Amino acid sequence: MPIYRTMSSIQQWTTSLQGLDSLELSEATKPTPSTGEVLVEIHAVSLNYRDFEVCSGEYTHHRSVSQDKPSLVPCSDMCGVITEVGDGVKHWMVGDRVLSTFLPGHQTGQVTEEMMASGIGLPQPGVLAKYRAFPEHALVRAPSYLTDEEASTLPIASVTAWMSINGMRPMGQNGGAGEYVLLQGTGGVAIAGLQIGKASGAKVIITSSSDEKLEQAMQLGADHTINYRTNPNWEEEVTRWTGGHGADIILETGGAQTLRKSFDCIAWGGLIDCIGYLSGKVDAPEDRTNVNLLALRRNVTLKGIINGPKDRFEEMIAFYEKHRIKPVVNRVFSFNEAPDAFKFLANGSHFGKVVVKVA
């Protein structure tokens, strides 16, 4: 049995939601698990673009996610080990290795506005700390074949990619074989989508402004790559490469400047998953997108993706274990280097995930 230090205080990072310069390392009282809770020693935290937006005060597009906080522990994705078990806990034991869920209130089915209020890292305290108490229903078991750093990347990036590809299919009916999947960029969601798509038997196309990153994507199994800087009409290339068919599923992470192009290369009856908005949240006045007409043109489904429920997360973990998928961790920072990790994420030079090693 591992031996854990006994201490009355812990270290944690907090933000006043005023920018990355507001990140501050501080001391806090070590949590004690209440009835139905467990205490987790956090080993690794992976960063998401959402975490950057939270620290910058820019995560404002959900009414139920309050920004009215003087200080908050950021980040939602962690891997750790349970060190204490509160009264009434039935499913966990000391020593169990676990992952957080982004929305603990979202256990199954469609996400609701009320569930958004349970979000870890805003509005609820996050995981960029040495320890955190969790309700027992807020955790899933970490795959044993992954390192702490690899496993910490699963809760948002991988689940979002999983739901983008399989969320419209019934539980247990994972698909992808013979389909064309288009990924935009080489961030955490896109690279998870590449790995899931290839393991599913799909043909995967990926775009980036970096030939070096596209070469890395090829090494992971990408079937076709497009540099959107040297080939700005990438939607035409997608249509050509698929023999006029188009992409069956598009993980749309670009936003205002890419959505029209996604509509122009989607297959008939295809699915566009709206995930991110790295090119902006608002179209320029001269570039309005008539979504109604474009959706009708090819009988398209346009679906917003906010992560996924716990039961689909566990379904995804079983798929990862079956195919031995190893998430791509681009760089690991120490706990004291957390602000540098955020800055590295914000500059967009990463391929895959950025992780903070806590323990």
N, C-alpha and C positions, 0 to 999 in steps of 0.2 A: 504494500500500500504506500503511495507517495506520501511524503511528509511536507505539509504546507506551513508557512510561517504564520504565527499569530500576531496580529497587529491591530491597533485601534483606528488607524487612519490609512488612507490609500491616496495614490496620486491619480489625477484625472486632468484631462484637457477640457476647458470650457471656452465658449465663444459668446460674445454679446450680440452676435448677428450683425456686426458692423464692418465685416471684411476679414480677410485672413490675418491682418495685423491684430485683430481682437482675440486671437487664440491665446490662451493663457494656461500654463501648467500650475495646478493648485493642489492643495490637500483637502480631503473630505473624510468624513467618518465612514469607516468600513460598514457596508450594509449588513443587516441581519435579515435572513429570510423570514417572512411572515408565513402564516398558514397558507398552504398551497403554492409556496414559492421555493426556489432553490437559489443558492449563491454560486456564481460561476467565477472562477479565476480566468480572466480573459488572456488568451495567448496571442491572438493575431486579429487585426481589424483591417478589412479591405475598404478602400475608398471608392465612392461613386460620385458622378458629377452632381448629383443631388446634394451631397455633403458640402461641396463647394458653394452651391447656391444657398444652402442653409446658413453657412458662415457669413455669406455676403448679404444676407437679408433679401434674397431674390426668389426664394421658394414661396411664391405668393398665389399660385393658381388653384388652390383648394380652400374653399371657405371654412372647412372644419379644422384646418391646420393653422392654429393661432401663432402669429409672430410676436405676440405681446409678452415677451419674456426678457428679463434683465440679463439672464445668463443661462446657458444650456450646454450640456455635454453632447457633442455632435457624434454622428456616424451611427449606422444601423447594422452593419455586417460584421459578425465576429465568430471565431471559433475558440472554445475554451473548455475547461474541465470543471465539473460540479464538485464543490468542496464542502458544502453544507446543504442539508435537506430539511425544509420546514415541515411542520405538522400537516398531515393529510395528503402529502405527496405520494402518489402511487406508482408513477411510471419512471422515476429516475432514482439513481443511487449515487453516493459519493464515488468519484472516479469516472463517471460517465463523461464521454467527450461529446460536446454538443455544438450546434449552430443556432444562431438567432433567426427569427423570422421577422421580416420587415414590418408587417402589420399583424401583431398577435391576435387581434380581433377577427382576422379574416381566416377562418378555419376551412371553409368550403364554399363553393358556389361563387356568385357574383359579388364583387366588392361593393360596399355601400359607403355613403358619406360618413355615417356614424363610425364605420370601421377605420376611416382615415385618422380619427382622433386617437387611435391606439398606436400610431406610427412611431417607431423608435428613431431617435435622432431628430425629432420634431414631429408632433408637439411633445412627445414623451422624452425623457432623458435618454441619451445615446450610450454608446459602448466604448468610447475612447477613454477608457479607465482601466485600472488594474483589476477591479472586481465590479460586478453588477448583479443585483437580484432580479430574477425573472419569474413570472408565473409559469407553472410547469407546462401549460399548454402553448407557451411562446417559443418552445425549442424543438428542434429535430436532431436526430442522432447523426453525428458526423461520419462520413465514410472512412473506414479504418485504413484504406490504402493511400489516402491523401495526407500530406503534411498539414500542419495547422495553417500555414500561409495559403496553401492551395484551397483548403476547405473553406476558409473565411471568405472566399470570392463568390460562393454559391448563392447566398440569400437574395441578392437583387439581380446581378448581371445574368447569372445562369437561369434563374427562375423566370426572368423577363424574356430571355431568349426561348426558353422552353414553352412558355405560354404563347409566344408569338408564332411558334411553329405548330404546337399541339393544342393550344387552348380552345380552339373551335371544334376540336374532336372530343368525343366522349372519353371519360376517364378510362385509361387502360388501352385505348385504341390509338397508339402513337403511329404517326405516318411519316411521310417524306420520301419514300422510295419512288424514284422516277420524276419527282417534282423539281422545279427550278426555284432556288431560294436566293434572293438578292440581299446582300448586306451592305450597309453604308458605313464606311470608316472601319477602323481597326481598334476600337475601344473595347471595354469589357463585354458589353452585350453582343457586339458583332462577332468577336472571337469565340464567345460561348456558342453563338448561333452557328458559326462555321463548324465547330466541333460536333454539336448536336446534329446539324444537317448532314454531315458526312457519315456519322455513325448510323443515321437513319436511312442512308442510301440516296440522298438527294444530290443534285448537281448544284454546286454552290458558286455564285458569282460575288465578288467583293470589290468595292471601290475604295480608293484612297488617293491622297495627293502625293504620297511617297512611294517611289519605286522600291525602296528598301523594305518598307512595310509590306508591300504587295508580294515581294519575294518571300518574306516570312510566312505570309498567308498561303502561298503556294506550297511551302514546306509542310504546312499543316493539312494540306489536301485540297485547297481551293481549286476548282475546276477552271475558273476564268477570272482574270483580274483586269481592272480598268483604272487608269490614272485619270481622275476627273479634272485635273489641271491641264494636262496635255490633251485630253479628250473631253472637252466640256459638254459635248452632246452624247454623254454616256448612255442615255436612255435609248438612243438609236443603236448603239453597240450591243446593249442587252437584247434588244429585239432581233438584231441580226444574228447574234451568237446562238440564240434559242430557236433559230429557224423560223422567226415570225411568231412564235408561240407567246413569248413574253415570260415574265417571272410569275410563278404561281403564288409565292409569298415574298413580300418585301418587308424587311425590318427597317422602317422609315425613322431614321435618327437625325436627319438633316433639318427638317422643319420647313420654314417659310420658303427657302430658296430651292428645295429639292422635291417638295410634294408634287408639283405639277409634272416634273420629270418622272416621278414614280407612277403617276396615273398614265403617262404616255408609254410605259413599258410593262405595265401589269398585264397578265394574261386575262382572257375572258373568264369571269367568275372567280378571279383571283382575290387575294387578301392583302391589304396594306395595313400593317401594324404601326400605329403612330406611337412612338416611344420617346423620341427626343426632339430637340430643336437647336442643334449646334449652329445652324446657319441663321438663327433668329426666330423670334416668336411671332412676328408680324410681317406680312407681305408688304413690299413697297407699293405705293398707290398705283403705279403703272403695271403691277404684276399680280393683280387679284386672281385668285384661283376659284373658278366656278365649280365647286365641289359637287353640287347637285348634278350638273350636266356630265361631269367627268365620271362620276360613279355610275350613272345610267348608261354611259357610252359602252362599257364592257361588263355591266352587271357586277360591279366591284363591291366588295365589303371593305369598309374603312373602320378599323377597330382601334380604340384607345387601349393601351396596355399599361396598367398599374400593377406590376409584379404579378403575384398569383397566390392562391390560398395554400394553406399548410398541406392539405392532402395532395395537391399537385406537386408541391415541393418534394414530398416524400416519394411520389411517383417518379419524379425526375432523378432523385438520388438512386433509386433502384436501376434506372436506365444508365446512369453514370457508372454504377458498380458493374453492371453487366458488360459494358463496353470499355471499362477501365479508362474513362476519359480523365485526363490530367489538365486542369485549368492552367492557363498561361499567366504566370506572374512575371510582370516585366521588371519590377524593382521592389526591393524591401527596404524600408526605413526603420530605424530604431524608434522607440517610444518618444525619446527626447527630440527626435527629428521630425515629429508630426507636422509642424508648419511647413517644412521643406517638402514633405510628401504631398501636401495640398497644392503647393505651388507647382510641383512637377506635374501633378494631375491637370491643373488648370492650363498649363502651356500646351497640352495636347500632344506631347511628343511620345507618349507611352504607346505600347503595343500590348493589349491585354489589360491586366490589372496592376494596380499600385497597392501595396500592403504595408501596414505599420506593424512591426513585431512588438508586442506588448510585454509578454513574460520573458 
